[in-house]
Amino acid sequence: MKIFLMLSILFFSFCSLNSEEVTDPIEKTTSESVVTDSSPKKWGYVYSNSFQKFPENYKKFILEDYDILCITGLLFRGTGQLRFENEFINKLQNAGISTNSEKPIIYPMVALSSTKDGIQLLTNENSRTKSIENLKSFLKRYGFKGVHLDFENIPIDYASHLGEYLGELKKEINEDDIKLSFALFPQIDIPIQLRSFHKIELIAPNVDEIVFMAYDYHNLKTEEGCVSDKSWAENNIIEITKFISPSSLYLGIPSYGYEWYENSKRIAVISAREAERFKQTFPSERDESGCLKINKKKGKKVSKIYYSDKEFRKSLEELVGKYNLSGSAIWRLGLEEQ
């Protein structure tokens, strides 16, 4: 998509890709199709600090093209305190983004400050109650229509606590017509220690929407290979939709990859945009997984880059239509090629 710690490292690796933010504007095409209620929705994850780096044309593009923007930046402490509320709102206001807009709808993403904080939050009754009260108050104050939880790096022992917590939170915020969505690990063909905390049978009944993270199939802790795989993603969709309606499921699609260095333990996260530049210089081929593979050689440095390019992302989006999913969700905006 790796041990739990690796996933945390991956998240912050993305957050550190400041040099990889968009530098060139995207021109919108004039041949846009009419969007209807039955059309697949477009969900885009955005690192909260990215807005100040996005060119105005690109920011205008995503605000017009995406139905949902899910923005990172909020964290829960174990005590139930919601961290960085003011900073989060200031970043949105500085970017000229309304928290209660109809399109795109803005979902704040809430993660955990640490594994220890996550365990305390899920198991301490006072912490659970306080966190739900704090989050509900924040969402109502700014008119958000939904919230997205990304709870990771917690041992399997707390899976049932997660289901109970989600049920309590959903009941409270649904009273105010606020949706609860959750970022879900793959359910099959992935080490059990990675997916065990995310038990679909406990999560699905207690949320309104799920984003299946169809990435990190190969990653910093595996052998070299593509960040995703179409057949693998499809098998997971089939499994997940046994527990939740396809109309409540988004397919998470990567806009990044990894670079493996020969005769070295070094592995680097690489954006699709940066990889696309290397493709112009070095030989490339389509991997059996569907992603693009680049054989890179600069002097004595030899490496292989596997990344999710535009063609591979399009092939994953075909699964959205095939299984009548709610839409696709790209992780993350600003990493894709122009």
HUMO-V542532 format. One record per backbone hydrogen bond with DSSP energy under -0.5 kcal/mol. CO is the residue of the C=O (numbers start at 1). NH is the residue of the N-H. If there is no record, write none. Layout:
# HUMO-V542532
co->{CO	CO}
nh->{NH	NH}
This chain:
# HUMO-V542532
co->{1	3	3	4	5	6	7	8	9	10	11	12	14	16	17	18	25	30	36	41	41	42	42	43	44	45	46	47	48	49	50	50	55	56	57	58	59	60	61	62	67	68	68	69	69	70	71	74	75	76	77	81	81	83	84	85	86	87	88	89	90	91	92	93	98	105	105	106	106	106	107	108	109	109	110	111	114	115	116	117	118	119	120	123	124	125	126	127	128	129	130	131	132	133	134	135	136	137	138	139	139	140	145	146	147	148	149	150	150	155	156	158	159	160	161	162	163	164	165	166	167	168	169	170	171	173	173	174	179	179	180	180	181	182	182	184	191	191	192	195	197	198	199	199	200	203	204	209	210	210	211	211	212	212	213	219	226	227	227	229	230	231	232	233	234	235	236	237	239	240	240	245	246	246	248	249	249	250	250	251	252	253	255	256	257	258	258	259	260	261	266	268	270	271	272	273	274	274	275	276	277	278	278	283	285	285	287	289	291	292	293	294	294	296	298	300	301	302	303	304	304	305	306	307	307	309	310	311	312	313	314	315	316	316	317	317	318	319	320	321	326	327	328	329	330	330	331	332	335}
nh->{217	6	7	8	9	10	11	12	13	14	15	16	17	18	20	21	27	32	39	43	328	67	68	330	70	333	72	50	51	52	53	54	59	60	61	62	63	64	65	66	105	44	70	71	107	46	109	111	83	113	80	77	83	75	88	89	90	91	92	93	94	95	97	96	101	69	107	108	145	146	71	148	74	111	150	76	118	119	120	121	122	123	124	125	128	129	130	131	132	133	134	135	136	137	138	139	140	141	142	143	144	143	179	108	181	110	183	112	152	158	159	162	163	164	165	166	167	168	169	170	171	172	173	174	175	176	178	177	147	181	208	209	149	184	211	213	194	195	196	198	199	200	202	203	204	206	207	182	212	250	184	213	214	252	215	222	218	216	217	233	234	235	236	237	238	239	240	241	242	243	244	248	249	326	210	326	327	212	252	329	214	331	272	308	270	260	306	268	304	264	261	259	257	275	276	277	277	278	279	280	280	281	282	295	287	293	290	230	287	307	285	296	305	303	301	302	298	262	296	260	306	294	258	292	309	313	314	315	316	317	318	319	319	320	320	321	322	323	325	324	41	251	43	253	45	332	255	335	273}
